[in-house]
Every structure is written in structure tokens, then in C-alpha cells.
Amino acid sequence: MTAADLKTPTDLKSNATKSVAQALNGVLADSYALYLKTKNFHWHVSGPHFRDYHLMFDEQAAEILATTDLIAERVRKTGNVTLRSIGDISRHQSLKDNDAEFVSPADMLMELRNDNLALVESFRAVKAAATEAGDNATEGIVDDWTDQAEQRAWFLFEAGRGA
């Protein structure tokens, strides 16, 4: 069996699906990076709002992780291949990791909010690529992912008011 055997039949034009797959693989890599950063902050948050932030970060991480499978499966449905490893993720991600020993809760909220807003922009780029490719299935499903990222950004903003 070869990589060519992984090609899923589709009625979409090959060149068009490649650009959609590239955009989807970018948001997939960023989703994994954001998932891990959100879990990192969940594990390391401290202070008077510990419980609220700890629970919110965990809920948001679970939501982000749930989208990763849907994103990867969408890539495969269009006859393309997706990310294969942590190294592959790091080569495709645009969001920055945070390896700091300590991050204040206010900075955690702001950084996660900004990352979610960046993800929203990337989802909009996926939608534009899908529209260009005539890929109405990707066009439709990306709206839900965009809405989820916008909601996470909103919650992080509100939690960080006056922090």
C-alpha cells in the first residue's frame, strides 16, 4: 500500500481541494497548539479565581480537542492527507507556544483570547478557500468552529475584565 492508496474519491477538483486541505491542516495544527496551551494554563493557573479559570480552561480545551478530529476527517474526505505527528503540527502551526515557568492568570486569559481570535481569522481563510473550491460541506461546517472560537474569546474577555 502507498500514499496514493489513501486518496479518497471526491468530485471536487484536486487543485482546489489542495488549498482547502492546506488551510484545514493549518487550523488543525493551531487547534492542537491551542489545546495544549489551554491545558497547560488549566494545570498551572493559580490565584483567587483558580476554580473558575481552571474549569473554564478545561471546558475550552475539551471543545478545541473535539474539533480536531472533525477537521482532520474533513481533510481526508476531500482526498487529501492530514498531519501525522507533533513535529508535523509544529511545522504547520502559526500560534506561538508558551513555555514560561509562570504566567499570571490575567496574561493567560489575554493570550488565550488572542489565540482564539487568530483561530477565527484562520477559520475565515478556510471558508474563503472552500468557497473558491466549491466545497460547500467545508464551507458550512467551518461556521460552527468559527462560532465556538468566537465564544471562547468572548468568555476569556469577560473573565479578564478588570483582572
Buried (B, 14 or more C-beta within 10 A) or exposed (E): EEEEEEEEEEEBEEEBBBBBBBBBBBBBBBBBBBBBBBBBBBEBBEEEBEEEBBEBBBBBBEBBBEBBEBBBEBBBBBBBBBBEEEEBBEEBBBBEEBEEEEBEBBBBBBBBBBBBBBBBEBBBBBBBBBEEBBBEEBBEBBEEBBEBBBEBBEBBBEBBEEB
